[in-house]
Amino acid sequence: MREIQLKDAKATLSAVVDQAVHGNPAIITRHGRKEAVVLSFEEYEKLKQVPSFGRLLASFPGDEGDIPPRSTKPSRPIDL
């Protein structure tokens, strides 16, 4: 993914958007810091549908007994 300074992105916004639509998103930087990303609406929609890890865990269909208890002992010796 290419990086482009904000001032350059402003000057060439149509080209930046066209490239994003064709699968080439851009990272917009301001004062050397990554501030935003321009990507196609299609890619945005895909990313919006990805659930967080917490939501995946919360939606686990099993019962509490389906998950083995967490061991408090290390699984292997630790070399010090």
C-alpha positions, 0 to 999 in steps of 0.5 A: 500500500502506498503512502501519500502526503495529505497535501499531495492527496488533496491535489490529486484526490480524483486519482487517489480515489480511482486507484483505490477503486481499482484495488490500490488503497493509499495511506494518507500521512500528515507530518510523517504520521499515518493518519487515514486510509483511502480504500474502495467502498467495496473493500470497506464493506468487506472489512465492516463485516469482519467481527471482532475476536470478542464478538466471535467468542461471545457467539460461541454456541457451546455450553460452558462445559465444552471448554476445558478449564485453564491450567495454572501450571506451565505446559513445559518446564521454563528454562531460567 
